[in-house]
Amino acid sequence: MGLGRKVIAQDGSGSDHRVFGQAGVVATDITVEGGAQTHAPTDVPEAVDADSVELAARLVLAVIEDVLSSKPN
């Protein structure tokens, strides 16, 4: 939330992480905005929005830091 992004909790998502959730493994999906349609011929590295990827990376880092700081010693 500190990154100014909305978190949307959903069950039954059809993305690549779905099988982990079905197996009882906590999983998440972080998407990026812009670029080409996913899994289409135009889905090439040059079409990826760099700012959106950076924001996703910052989100992952913030979650990792939060988990590590709340871990009991």
N, CA, C, O and CB atoms as a CASP TS submission, in Angstrom:
PFRMAT TS
TARGET T0000
AUTHOR 0000-0000-0000
METHOD Language model
MODEL 1
PARENT N/A
ATOM      1  N   MET     1       0.827  -1.195   0.000  1.00  0.00           N
ATOM      2  CA  MET     1       0.000   0.000   0.000  1.00  0.00           C
ATOM      3  C   MET     1       0.872   1.259   0.000  1.00  0.00           C
ATOM      4  O   MET     1       0.472   2.295  -0.531  1.00  0.00           O
ATOM      5  CB  MET     1      -0.941  -0.002   1.214  1.00  0.00           C
ATOM      6  N   GLY     2       2.058   1.166   0.595  1.00  0.00           N
ATOM      7  CA  GLY     2       2.958   2.305   0.631  1.00  0.00           C
ATOM      8  C   GLY     2       3.474   2.705  -0.737  1.00  0.00           C
ATOM      9  O   GLY     2       4.027   3.792  -0.899  1.00  0.00           O
ATOM     10  N   LEU     3       3.298   1.838  -1.722  1.00  0.00           N
ATOM     11  CA  LEU     3       3.724   2.156  -3.085  1.00  0.00           C
ATOM     12  C   LEU     3       2.592   2.784  -3.893  1.00  0.00           C
ATOM     13  O   LEU     3       2.744   3.062  -5.083  1.00  0.00           O
ATOM     14  CB  LEU     3       4.228   0.899  -3.787  1.00  0.00           C
ATOM     15  N   GLY     4       1.465   3.001  -3.236  1.00  0.00           N
ATOM     16  CA  GLY     4       0.361   3.647  -3.922  1.00  0.00           C
ATOM     17  C   GLY     4      -0.374   2.748  -4.904  1.00  0.00           C
ATOM     18  O   GLY     4      -0.975   3.240  -5.859  1.00  0.00           O
ATOM     19  N   ARG     5      -0.336   1.460  -4.689  1.00  0.00           N
ATOM     20  CA  ARG     5      -1.008   0.518  -5.585  1.00  0.00           C
ATOM     21  C   ARG     5      -2.131  -0.185  -4.847  1.00  0.00           C
ATOM     22  O   ARG     5      -2.061  -0.386  -3.634  1.00  0.00           O
ATOM     23  CB  ARG     5      -0.011  -0.513  -6.152  1.00  0.00           C
ATOM     24  N   LYS     6      -3.143  -0.547  -5.567  1.00  0.00           N
ATOM     25  CA  LYS     6      -4.278  -1.253  -4.990  1.00  0.00           C
ATOM     26  C   LYS     6      -3.989  -2.754  -4.988  1.00  0.00           C
ATOM     27  O   LYS     6      -3.512  -3.303  -5.981  1.00  0.00           O
ATOM     28  CB  LYS     6      -5.582  -0.942  -5.773  1.00  0.00           C
ATOM     29  N   VAL     7      -4.282  -3.412  -3.861  1.00  0.00           N
ATOM     30  CA  VAL     7      -4.142  -4.860  -3.750  1.00  0.00           C
ATOM     31  C   VAL     7      -5.510  -5.475  -3.954  1.00  0.00           C
ATOM     32  O   VAL     7      -6.473  -5.110  -3.280  1.00  0.00           O
ATOM     33  CB  VAL     7      -3.535  -5.277  -2.371  1.00  0.00           C
ATOM     34  N   ILE     8      -5.593  -6.408  -4.883  1.00  0.00           N
ATOM     35  CA  ILE     8      -6.862  -7.060  -5.190  1.00  0.00           C
ATOM     36  C   ILE     8      -6.719  -8.540  -4.854  1.00  0.00           C
ATOM     37  O   ILE     8      -5.964  -9.264  -5.501  1.00  0.00           O
ATOM     38  CB  ILE     8      -7.267  -6.854  -6.695  1.00  0.00           C
ATOM     39  N   ALA     9      -7.449  -8.977  -3.840  1.00  0.00           N
ATOM     40  CA  ALA     9      -7.414 -10.388  -3.439  1.00  0.00           C
ATOM     41  C   ALA     9      -8.459 -11.142  -4.238  1.00  0.00           C
ATOM     42  O   ALA     9      -9.624 -10.747  -4.286  1.00  0.00           O
ATOM     43  CB  ALA     9      -7.661 -10.553  -1.904  1.00  0.00           C
ATOM     44  N   GLN    10      -8.033 -12.241  -4.868  1.00  0.00           N
ATOM     45  CA  GLN    10      -8.957 -13.044  -5.663  1.00  0.00           C
ATOM     46  C   GLN    10      -8.652 -14.512  -5.470  1.00  0.00           C
ATOM     47  O   GLN    10      -7.505 -14.898  -5.246  1.00  0.00           O
ATOM     48  CB  GLN    10      -8.876 -12.670  -7.153  1.00  0.00           C
ATOM     49  N   ASP    11      -9.669 -15.313  -5.556  1.00  0.00           N
ATOM     50  CA  ASP    11      -9.511 -16.762  -5.566  1.00  0.00           C
ATOM     51  C   ASP    11      -9.837 -17.255  -6.971  1.00  0.00           C
ATOM     52  O   ASP    11     -10.656 -16.661  -7.672  1.00  0.00           O
ATOM     53  CB  ASP    11     -10.429 -17.449  -4.491  1.00  0.00           C
ATOM     54  N   GLY    12      -9.202 -18.330  -7.370  1.00  0.00           N
ATOM     55  CA  GLY    12      -9.548 -18.940  -8.646  1.00  0.00           C
ATOM     56  C   GLY    12      -8.940 -18.280  -9.858  1.00  0.00           C
ATOM     57  O   GLY    12      -9.433 -18.467 -10.970  1.00  0.00           O
ATOM     58  N   SER    13      -7.888 -17.515  -9.675  1.00  0.00           N
ATOM     59  CA  SER    13      -7.236 -16.883 -10.812  1.00  0.00           C
ATOM     60  C   SER    13      -6.700 -17.946 -11.766  1.00  0.00           C
ATOM     61  O   SER    13      -6.315 -19.032 -11.333  1.00  0.00           O
ATOM     62  CB  SER    13      -6.100 -15.956 -10.341  1.00  0.00           C
ATOM     63  N   GLY    14      -6.673 -17.646 -13.031  1.00  0.00           N
ATOM     64  CA  GLY    14      -6.224 -18.615 -14.019  1.00  0.00           C
ATOM     65  C   GLY    14      -4.801 -18.390 -14.480  1.00  0.00           C
ATOM     66  O   GLY    14      -4.440 -18.865 -15.556  1.00  0.00           O
ATOM     67  N   SER    15      -3.987 -17.701 -13.731  1.00  0.00           N
ATOM     68  CA  SER    15      -2.621 -17.438 -14.165  1.00  0.00           C
ATOM     69  C   SER    15      -1.685 -18.571 -13.765  1.00  0.00           C
ATOM     70  O   SER    15      -2.117 -19.570 -13.190  1.00  0.00           O
ATOM     71  CB  SER    15      -2.126 -16.120 -13.583  1.00  0.00           C
ATOM     72  N   ASP    16      -0.419 -18.411 -14.069  1.00  0.00           N
ATOM     73  CA  ASP    16       0.583 -19.463 -13.866  1.00  0.00           C
ATOM     74  C   ASP    16       0.721 -19.903 -12.412  1.00  0.00           C
ATOM     75  O   ASP    16       1.134 -21.034 -12.156  1.00  0.00           O
ATOM     76  CB  ASP    16       1.916 -18.991 -14.364  1.00  0.00           C
ATOM     77  N   HIS    17       0.391 -19.051 -11.468  1.00  0.00           N
ATOM     78  CA  HIS    17       0.554 -19.392 -10.056  1.00  0.00           C
ATOM     79  C   HIS    17      -0.599 -20.230  -9.505  1.00  0.00           C
ATOM     80  O   HIS    17      -0.535 -20.692  -8.366  1.00  0.00           O
ATOM     81  CB  HIS    17       0.691 -18.132  -9.242  1.00  0.00           C
ATOM     82  N   ARG    18      -1.629 -20.426 -10.280  1.00  0.00           N
ATOM     83  CA  ARG    18      -2.836 -21.123  -9.830  1.00  0.00           C
ATOM     84  C   ARG    18      -2.550 -22.517  -9.281  1.00  0.00           C
ATOM     85  O   ARG    18      -3.110 -22.903  -8.255  1.00  0.00           O
ATOM     86  CB  ARG    18      -3.819 -21.227 -10.967  1.00  0.00           C
ATOM     87  N   VAL    19      -1.685 -23.274  -9.953  1.00  0.00           N
ATOM     88  CA  VAL    19      -1.429 -24.652  -9.511  1.00  0.00           C
ATOM     89  C   VAL    19      -0.780 -24.694  -8.130  1.00  0.00           C
ATOM     90  O   VAL    19      -0.984 -25.649  -7.382  1.00  0.00           O
ATOM     91  CB  VAL    19      -0.537 -25.373 -10.522  1.00  0.00           C
ATOM     92  N   PHE    20      -0.003 -23.673  -7.786  1.00  0.00           N
ATOM     93  CA  PHE    20       0.592 -23.630  -6.460  1.00  0.00           C
ATOM     94  C   PHE    20      -0.499 -23.438  -5.407  1.00  0.00           C
ATOM     95  O   PHE    20      -0.499 -24.116  -4.380  1.00  0.00           O
ATOM     96  CB  PHE    20       1.641 -22.501  -6.370  1.00  0.00           C
ATOM     97  N   GLY    21      -1.421 -22.521  -5.662  1.00  0.00           N
ATOM     98  CA  GLY    21      -2.531 -22.301  -4.745  1.00  0.00           C
ATOM     99  C   GLY    21      -3.384 -23.553  -4.583  1.00  0.00           C
ATOM    100  O   GLY    21      -3.832 -23.872  -3.482  1.00  0.00           O
ATOM    101  N   GLN    22      -3.603 -24.257  -5.688  1.00  0.00           N
ATOM    102  CA  GLN    22      -4.386 -25.488  -5.619  1.00  0.00           C
ATOM    103  C   GLN    22      -3.678 -26.564  -4.792  1.00  0.00           C
ATOM    104  O   GLN    22      -4.327 -27.431  -4.207  1.00  0.00           O
ATOM    105  CB  GLN    22      -4.664 -26.012  -7.027  1.00  0.00           C
ATOM    106  N   ALA    23      -2.353 -26.504  -4.747  1.00  0.00           N
ATOM    107  CA  ALA    23      -1.571 -27.475  -3.981  1.00  0.00           C
ATOM    108  C   ALA    23      -1.393 -27.043  -2.523  1.00  0.00           C
ATOM    109  O   ALA    23      -0.722 -27.727  -1.750  1.00  0.00           O
ATOM    110  CB  ALA    23      -0.205 -27.676  -4.631  1.00  0.00           C
ATOM    111  N   GLY    24      -1.992 -25.912  -2.149  1.00  0.00           N
ATOM    112  CA  GLY    24      -1.892 -25.453  -0.774  1.00  0.00           C
ATOM    113  C   GLY    24      -0.693 -24.570  -0.501  1.00  0.00           C
ATOM    114  O   GLY    24      -0.410 -24.255   0.655  1.00  0.00           O
ATOM    115  N   VAL    25       0.014 -24.168  -1.538  1.00  0.00           N
ATOM    116  CA  VAL    25       1.171 -23.288  -1.395  1.00  0.00           C
ATOM    117  C   VAL    25       0.696 -21.847  -1.579  1.00  0.00           C
ATOM    118  O   VAL    25       0.006 -21.535  -2.549  1.00  0.00           O
ATOM    119  CB  VAL    25       2.299 -23.651  -2.429  1.00  0.00           C
ATOM    120  N   VAL    26       1.064 -20.981  -0.653  1.00  0.00           N
ATOM    121  CA  VAL    26       0.687 -19.574  -0.778  1.00  0.00           C
ATOM    122  C   VAL    26       1.351 -19.016  -2.031  1.00  0.00           C
ATOM    123  O   VAL    26       2.562 -19.146  -2.208  1.00  0.00           O
ATOM    124  CB  VAL    26       1.100 -18.753   0.496  1.00  0.00           C
ATOM    125  N   ALA    27       0.566 -18.403  -2.887  1.00  0.00           N
ATOM    126  CA  ALA    27       1.087 -17.894  -4.157  1.00  0.00           C
ATOM    127  C   ALA    27       0.437 -16.558  -4.481  1.00  0.00           C
ATOM    128  O   ALA    27      -0.650 -16.246  -3.993  1.00  0.00           O
ATOM    129  CB  ALA    27       0.843 -18.906  -5.303  1.00  0.00           C
ATOM    130  N   THR    28       1.108 -15.786  -5.299  1.00  0.00           N
ATOM    131  CA  THR    28       0.559 -14.501  -5.718  1.00  0.00           C
ATOM    132  C   THR    28       0.915 -14.251  -7.173  1.00  0.00           C
ATOM    133  O   THR    28       1.779 -14.914  -7.747  1.00  0.00           O
ATOM    134  CB  THR    28       1.083 -13.354  -4.823  1.00  0.00           C
ATOM    135  N   ASP    29       0.245 -13.301  -7.740  1.00  0.00           N
ATOM    136  CA  ASP    29       0.477 -12.902  -9.118  1.00  0.00           C
ATOM    137  C   ASP    29       0.643 -11.389  -9.127  1.00  0.00           C
ATOM    138  O   ASP    29      -0.243 -10.663  -8.675  1.00  0.00           O
ATOM    139  CB  ASP    29      -0.693 -13.360 -10.061  1.00  0.00           C
ATOM    140  N   ILE    30       1.746 -10.921  -9.627  1.00  0.00           N
ATOM    141  CA  ILE    30       1.975  -9.485  -9.736  1.00  0.00           C
ATOM    142  C   ILE    30       2.022  -9.165 -11.221  1.00  0.00           C
ATOM    143  O   ILE    30       2.843  -9.712 -11.957  1.00  0.00           O
ATOM    144  CB  ILE    30       3.303  -9.037  -8.999  1.00  0.00           C
ATOM    145  N   THR    31       1.145  -8.284 -11.654  1.00  0.00           N
ATOM    146  CA  THR    31       1.082  -7.953 -13.067  1.00  0.00           C
ATOM    147  C   THR    31       1.685  -6.581 -13.323  1.00  0.00           C
ATOM    148  O   THR    31       1.795  -5.751 -12.421  1.00  0.00           O
ATOM    149  CB  THR    31      -0.361  -8.001 -13.565  1.00  0.00           C
ATOM    150  N   VAL    32       2.062  -6.368 -14.544  1.00  0.00           N
ATOM    151  CA  VAL    32       2.589  -5.079 -14.958  1.00  0.00           C
ATOM    152  C   VAL    32       1.649  -4.486 -15.998  1.00  0.00           C
ATOM    153  O   VAL    32       0.961  -5.204 -16.723  1.00  0.00           O
ATOM    154  CB  VAL    32       4.035  -5.214 -15.520  1.00  0.00           C
ATOM    155  N   GLU    33       1.638  -3.175 -16.052  1.00  0.00           N
ATOM    156  CA  GLU    33       0.758  -2.474 -16.976  1.00  0.00           C
ATOM    157  C   GLU    33       1.483  -2.168 -18.270  1.00  0.00           C
ATOM    158  O   GLU    33       2.713  -2.137 -18.325  1.00  0.00           O
ATOM    159  CB  GLU    33       0.228  -1.188 -16.349  1.00  0.00           C
ATOM    160  N   GLY    34       0.707  -1.945 -19.294  1.00  0.00           N
ATOM    161  CA  GLY    34       1.277  -1.546 -20.576  1.00  0.00           C
ATOM    162  C   GLY    34       1.874  -2.724 -21.320  1.00  0.00           C
ATOM    163  O   GLY    34       1.804  -3.866 -20.865  1.00  0.00           O
ATOM    164  N   GLY    35       2.454  -2.436 -22.451  1.00  0.00           N
ATOM    165  CA  GLY    35       3.068  -3.485 -23.245  1.00  0.00           C
ATOM    166  C   GLY    35       2.050  -4.219 -24.089  1.00  0.00           C
ATOM    167  O   GLY    35       0.898  -3.803 -24.208  1.00  0.00           O
ATOM    168  N   ALA    36       2.487  -5.296 -24.660  1.00  0.00           N
ATOM    169  CA  ALA    36       1.651  -6.078 -25.560  1.00  0.00           C
ATOM    170  C   ALA    36       0.770  -7.043 -24.788  1.00  0.00           C
ATOM    171  O   ALA    36       0.961  -7.264 -23.592  1.00  0.00           O
ATOM    172  CB  ALA    36       2.509  -6.839 -26.557  1.00  0.00           C
ATOM    173  N   GLN    37      -0.193  -7.612 -25.490  1.00  0.00           N
ATOM    174  CA  GLN    37      -1.045  -8.636 -24.887  1.00  0.00           C
ATOM    175  C   GLN    37      -0.182  -9.836 -24.524  1.00  0.00           C
ATOM    176  O   GLN    37       0.652 -10.275 -25.315  1.00  0.00           O
ATOM    177  CB  GLN    37      -2.199  -9.053 -25.852  1.00  0.00           C
ATOM    178  N   THR    38      -0.390 -10.363 -23.321  1.00  0.00           N
ATOM    179  CA  THR    38       0.387 -11.490 -22.832  1.00  0.00           C
ATOM    180  C   THR    38       0.148 -12.728 -23.688  1.00  0.00           C
ATOM    181  O   THR    38      -0.972 -12.980 -24.132  1.00  0.00           O
ATOM    182  CB  THR    38       0.042 -11.781 -21.373  1.00  0.00           C
ATOM    183  N   HIS    39       1.206 -13.494 -23.914  1.00  0.00           N
ATOM    184  CA  HIS    39       1.161 -14.751 -24.663  1.00  0.00           C
ATOM    185  C   HIS    39       0.692 -14.563 -26.100  1.00  0.00           C
ATOM    186  O   HIS    39       0.043 -15.447 -26.661  1.00  0.00           O
ATOM    187  CB  HIS    39       0.255 -15.734 -23.963  1.00  0.00           C
ATOM    188  N   ALA    40       1.012 -13.427 -26.695  1.00  0.00           N
ATOM    189  CA  ALA    40       0.692 -13.145 -28.090  1.00  0.00           C
ATOM    190  C   ALA    40       1.994 -12.907 -28.848  1.00  0.00           C
ATOM    191  O   ALA    40       3.025 -12.671 -28.219  1.00  0.00           O
ATOM    192  CB  ALA    40      -0.263 -11.915 -28.216  1.00  0.00           C
ATOM    193  N   PRO    41       1.976 -12.963 -30.165  1.00  0.00           N
ATOM    194  CA  PRO    41       3.211 -12.728 -30.933  1.00  0.00           C
ATOM    195  C   PRO    41       3.878 -11.387 -30.645  1.00  0.00           C
ATOM    196  O   PRO    41       5.088 -11.243 -30.815  1.00  0.00           O
ATOM    197  CB  PRO    41       2.911 -12.814 -32.399  1.00  0.00           C
ATOM    198  N   THR    42       3.094 -10.415 -30.212  1.00  0.00           N
ATOM    199  CA  THR    42       3.653  -9.094 -29.901  1.00  0.00           C
ATOM    200  C   THR    42       4.208  -9.005 -28.484  1.00  0.00           C
ATOM    201  O   THR    42       4.716  -7.957 -28.087  1.00  0.00           O
ATOM    202  CB  THR    42       2.596  -8.030 -30.091  1.00  0.00           C
ATOM    203  N   ASP    43       4.118 -10.085 -27.720  1.00  0.00           N
ATOM    204  CA  ASP    43       4.595 -10.140 -26.335  1.00  0.00           C
ATOM    205  C   ASP    43       6.103 -10.368 -26.347  1.00  0.00           C
ATOM    206  O   ASP    43       6.577 -11.488 -26.157  1.00  0.00           O
ATOM    207  CB  ASP    43       3.867 -11.268 -25.528  1.00  0.00           C
ATOM    208  N   VAL    44       6.844  -9.292 -26.570  1.00  0.00           N
ATOM    209  CA  VAL    44       8.305  -9.343 -26.688  1.00  0.00           C
ATOM    210  C   VAL    44       8.915  -8.407 -25.652  1.00  0.00           C
ATOM    211  O   VAL    44       8.247  -7.475 -25.203  1.00  0.00           O
ATOM    212  CB  VAL    44       8.771  -8.953 -28.131  1.00  0.00           C
ATOM    213  N   PRO    45      10.159  -8.630 -25.266  1.00  0.00           N
ATOM    214  CA  PRO    45      10.779  -7.777 -24.228  1.00  0.00           C
ATOM    215  C   PRO    45      10.696  -6.291 -24.528  1.00  0.00           C
ATOM    216  O   PRO    45      10.543  -5.486 -23.609  1.00  0.00           O
ATOM    217  CB  PRO    45      12.225  -8.153 -24.054  1.00  0.00           C
ATOM    218  N   GLU    46      10.793  -5.916 -25.780  1.00  0.00           N
ATOM    219  CA  GLU    46      10.768  -4.495 -26.135  1.00  0.00           C
ATOM    220  C   GLU    46       9.418  -3.841 -25.841  1.00  0.00           C
ATOM    221  O   GLU    46       9.333  -2.617 -25.747  1.00  0.00           O
ATOM    222  CB  GLU    46      11.105  -4.325 -27.602  1.00  0.00           C
ATOM    223  N   ALA    47       8.367  -4.645 -25.696  1.00  0.00           N
ATOM    224  CA  ALA    47       7.028  -4.107 -25.448  1.00  0.00           C
ATOM    225  C   ALA    47       6.732  -3.913 -23.965  1.00  0.00           C
ATOM    226  O   ALA    47       5.693  -3.358 -23.610  1.00  0.00           O
ATOM    227  CB  ALA    47       5.989  -5.021 -26.050  1.00  0.00           C
ATOM    228  N   VAL    48       7.631  -4.362 -23.101  1.00  0.00           N
ATOM    229  CA  VAL    48       7.399  -4.270 -21.659  1.00  0.00           C
ATOM    230  C   VAL    48       7.624  -2.841 -21.178  1.00  0.00           C
ATOM    231  O   VAL    48       8.591  -2.187 -21.567  1.00  0.00           O
ATOM    232  CB  VAL    48       8.321  -5.244 -20.894  1.00  0.00           C
ATOM    233  N   ASP    49       6.717  -2.368 -20.329  1.00  0.00           N
ATOM    234  CA  ASP    49       6.834  -1.034 -19.758  1.00  0.00           C
ATOM    235  C   ASP    49       7.812  -1.086 -18.585  1.00  0.00           C
ATOM    236  O   ASP    49       7.499  -1.668 -17.546  1.00  0.00           O
ATOM    237  CB  ASP    49       5.442  -0.493 -19.305  1.00  0.00           C
ATOM    238  N   ALA    50       8.981  -0.489 -18.738  1.00  0.00           N
ATOM    239  CA  ALA    50      10.041  -0.567 -17.731  1.00  0.00           C
ATOM    240  C   ALA    50       9.609   0.016 -16.383  1.00  0.00           C
ATOM    241  O   ALA    50       9.974  -0.523 -15.338  1.00  0.00           O
ATOM    242  CB  ALA    50      11.281   0.160 -18.228  1.00  0.00           C
ATOM    243  N   ASP    51       8.846   1.097 -16.389  1.00  0.00           N
ATOM    244  CA  ASP    51       8.398   1.701 -15.124  1.00  0.00           C
ATOM    245  C   ASP    51       7.489   0.755 -14.354  1.00  0.00           C
ATOM    246  O   ASP    51       7.548   0.689 -13.126  1.00  0.00           O
ATOM    247  CB  ASP    51       7.666   3.024 -15.390  1.00  0.00           C
ATOM    248  N   SER    52       6.651   0.025 -15.075  1.00  0.00           N
ATOM    249  CA  SER    52       5.752  -0.922 -14.427  1.00  0.00           C
ATOM    250  C   SER    52       6.528  -2.099 -13.840  1.00  0.00           C
ATOM    251  O   SER    52       6.198  -2.574 -12.753  1.00  0.00           O
ATOM    252  CB  SER    52       4.702  -1.425 -15.422  1.00  0.00           C
ATOM    253  N   VAL    53       7.547  -2.569 -14.541  1.00  0.00           N
ATOM    254  CA  VAL    53       8.378  -3.658 -14.021  1.00  0.00           C
ATOM    255  C   VAL    53       9.130  -3.195 -12.780  1.00  0.00           C
ATOM    256  O   VAL    53       9.251  -3.945 -11.811  1.00  0.00           O
ATOM    257  CB  VAL    53       9.372  -4.153 -15.097  1.00  0.00           C
ATOM    258  N   GLU    54       9.637  -1.963 -12.803  1.00  0.00           N
ATOM    259  CA  GLU    54      10.331  -1.434 -11.629  1.00  0.00           C
ATOM    260  C   GLU    54       9.388  -1.360 -10.434  1.00  0.00           C
ATOM    261  O   GLU    54       9.782  -1.698  -9.318  1.00  0.00           O
ATOM    262  CB  GLU    54      10.916  -0.045 -11.930  1.00  0.00           C
ATOM    263  N   LEU    55       8.153  -0.924 -10.650  1.00  0.00           N
ATOM    264  CA  LEU    55       7.182  -0.855  -9.568  1.00  0.00           C
ATOM    265  C   LEU    55       6.901  -2.250  -9.011  1.00  0.00           C
ATOM    266  O   LEU    55       6.797  -2.419  -7.797  1.00  0.00           O
ATOM    267  CB  LEU    55       5.880  -0.200 -10.055  1.00  0.00           C
ATOM    268  N   ALA    56       6.778  -3.243  -9.880  1.00  0.00           N
ATOM    269  CA  ALA    56       6.548  -4.621  -9.427  1.00  0.00           C
ATOM    270  C   ALA    56       7.731  -5.103  -8.596  1.00  0.00           C
ATOM    271  O   ALA    56       7.540  -5.766  -7.577  1.00  0.00           O
ATOM    272  CB  ALA    56       6.317  -5.566 -10.634  1.00  0.00           C
ATOM    273  N   ALA    57       8.944  -4.781  -9.015  1.00  0.00           N
ATOM    274  CA  ALA    57      10.139  -5.181  -8.269  1.00  0.00           C
ATOM    275  C   ALA    57      10.176  -4.508  -6.902  1.00  0.00           C
ATOM    276  O   ALA    57      10.546  -5.135  -5.909  1.00  0.00           O
ATOM    277  CB  ALA    57      11.409  -4.837  -9.061  1.00  0.00           C
ATOM    278  N   ARG    58       9.793  -3.229  -6.849  1.00  0.00           N
ATOM    279  CA  ARG    58       9.749  -2.523  -5.565  1.00  0.00           C
ATOM    280  C   ARG    58       8.708  -3.151  -4.636  1.00  0.00           C
ATOM    281  O   ARG    58       8.919  -3.237  -3.426  1.00  0.00           O
ATOM    282  CB  ARG    58       9.434  -1.028  -5.783  1.00  0.00           C
ATOM    283  N   LEU    59       7.597  -3.585  -5.203  1.00  0.00           N
ATOM    284  CA  LEU    59       6.563  -4.234  -4.410  1.00  0.00           C
ATOM    285  C   LEU    59       7.084  -5.536  -3.815  1.00  0.00           C
ATOM    286  O   LEU    59       6.894  -5.800  -2.628  1.00  0.00           O
ATOM    287  CB  LEU    59       5.317  -4.497  -5.262  1.00  0.00           C
ATOM    288  N   VAL    60       7.733  -6.341  -4.629  1.00  0.00           N
ATOM    289  CA  VAL    60       8.287  -7.614  -4.147  1.00  0.00           C
ATOM    290  C   VAL    60       9.310  -7.360  -3.052  1.00  0.00           C
ATOM    291  O   VAL    60       9.298  -8.040  -2.026  1.00  0.00           O
ATOM    292  CB  VAL    60       8.932  -8.408  -5.306  1.00  0.00           C
ATOM    293  N   LEU    61      10.195  -6.391  -3.254  1.00  0.00           N
ATOM    294  CA  LEU    61      11.201  -6.062  -2.247  1.00  0.00           C
ATOM    295  C   LEU    61      10.551  -5.601  -0.947  1.00  0.00           C
ATOM    296  O   LEU    61      10.987  -5.993   0.135  1.00  0.00           O
ATOM    297  CB  LEU    61      12.145  -4.983  -2.772  1.00  0.00           C
ATOM    298  N   ALA    62       9.517  -4.774  -1.044  1.00  0.00           N
ATOM    299  CA  ALA    62       8.837  -4.288   0.161  1.00  0.00           C
ATOM    300  C   ALA    62       8.187  -5.440   0.928  1.00  0.00           C
ATOM    301  O   ALA    62       8.218  -5.460   2.158  1.00  0.00           O
ATOM    302  CB  ALA    62       7.777  -3.237  -0.210  1.00  0.00           C
ATOM    303  N   VAL    63       7.609  -6.383   0.218  1.00  0.00           N
ATOM    304  CA  VAL    63       7.000  -7.538   0.883  1.00  0.00           C
ATOM    305  C   VAL    63       8.072  -8.373   1.571  1.00  0.00           C
ATOM    306  O   VAL    63       7.883  -8.799   2.711  1.00  0.00           O
ATOM    307  CB  VAL    63       6.215  -8.401  -0.128  1.00  0.00           C
ATOM    308  N   ILE    64       9.186  -8.613   0.900  1.00  0.00           N
ATOM    309  CA  ILE    64      10.281  -9.391   1.495  1.00  0.00           C
ATOM    310  C   ILE    64      10.803  -8.694   2.755  1.00  0.00           C
ATOM    311  O   ILE    64      10.997  -9.334   3.789  1.00  0.00           O
ATOM    312  CB  ILE    64      11.434  -9.585   0.471  1.00  0.00           C
ATOM    313  N   GLU    65      11.027  -7.396   2.662  1.00  0.00           N
ATOM    314  CA  GLU    65      11.519  -6.652   3.819  1.00  0.00           C
ATOM    315  C   GLU    65      10.528  -6.699   4.973  1.00  0.00           C
ATOM    316  O   GLU    65      10.931  -6.806   6.131  1.00  0.00           O
ATOM    317  CB  GLU    65      11.802  -5.206   3.437  1.00  0.00           C
ATOM    318  N   ASP    66       9.240  -6.622   4.670  1.00  0.00           N
ATOM    319  CA  ASP    66       8.216  -6.687   5.708  1.00  0.00           C
ATOM    320  C   ASP    66       8.200  -8.050   6.381  1.00  0.00           C
ATOM    321  O   ASP    66       8.100  -8.140   7.604  1.00  0.00           O
ATOM    322  CB  ASP    66       6.845  -6.379   5.120  1.00  0.00           C
ATOM    323  N   VAL    67       8.300  -9.109   5.587  1.00  0.00           N
ATOM    324  CA  VAL    67       8.300 -10.472   6.138  1.00  0.00           C
ATOM    325  C   VAL    67       9.537 -10.673   7.014  1.00  0.00           C
ATOM    326  O   VAL    67       9.439 -11.231   8.107  1.00  0.00           O
ATOM    327  CB  VAL    67       8.263 -11.533   4.994  1.00  0.00           C
ATOM    328  N   LEU    68      10.691 -10.225   6.542  1.00  0.00           N
ATOM    329  CA  LEU    68      11.925 -10.421   7.311  1.00  0.00           C
ATOM    330  C   LEU    68      11.918  -9.611   8.603  1.00  0.00           C
ATOM    331  O   LEU    68      12.445 -10.065   9.618  1.00  0.00           O
ATOM    332  CB  LEU    68      13.140 -10.039   6.468  1.00  0.00           C
ATOM    333  N   SER    69      11.333  -8.426   8.577  1.00  0.00           N
ATOM    334  CA  SER    69      11.341  -7.600   9.776  1.00  0.00           C
ATOM    335  C   SER    69      10.327  -8.087  10.811  1.00  0.00           C
ATOM    336  O   SER    69      10.446  -7.757  11.991  1.00  0.00           O
ATOM    337  CB  SER    69      11.054  -6.153   9.412  1.00  0.00           C
ATOM    338  N   SER    70       9.347  -8.855  10.394  1.00  0.00           N
ATOM    339  CA  SER    70       8.352  -9.338  11.346  1.00  0.00           C
ATOM    340  C   SER    70       8.644 -10.763  11.808  1.00  0.00           C
ATOM    341  O   SER    70       7.889 -11.326  12.601  1.00  0.00           O
ATOM    342  CB  SER    70       6.968  -9.273  10.729  1.00  0.00           C
ATOM    343  N   LYS    71       9.730 -11.344  11.319  1.00  0.00           N
ATOM    344  CA  LYS    71      10.110 -12.707  11.681  1.00  0.00           C
ATOM    345  C   LYS    71      10.621 -12.732  13.113  1.00  0.00           C
ATOM    346  O   LYS    71      11.485 -11.929  13.465  1.00  0.00           O
ATOM    347  CB  LYS    71      11.182 -13.259  10.712  1.00  0.00           C
ATOM    348  N   PRO    72      10.107 -13.640  13.957  1.00  0.00           N
ATOM    349  CA  PRO    72      10.624 -13.731  15.337  1.00  0.00           C
ATOM    350  C   PRO    72      12.077 -14.161  15.347  1.00  0.00           C
ATOM    351  O   PRO    72      12.505 -14.944  14.499  1.00  0.00           O
ATOM    352  CB  PRO    72       9.786 -14.715  16.167  1.00  0.00           C
ATOM    353  N   ASN    73      12.835 -13.653  16.303  1.00  0.00           N
ATOM    354  CA  ASN    73      14.278 -13.999  16.403  1.00  0.00           C
ATOM    355  C   ASN    73      14.496 -15.352  16.979  1.00  0.00           C
ATOM    356  O   ASN    73      15.639 -15.784  17.126  1.00  0.00           O
ATOM    357  CB  ASN    73      15.017 -12.991  17.241  1.00  0.00           C
TER
END
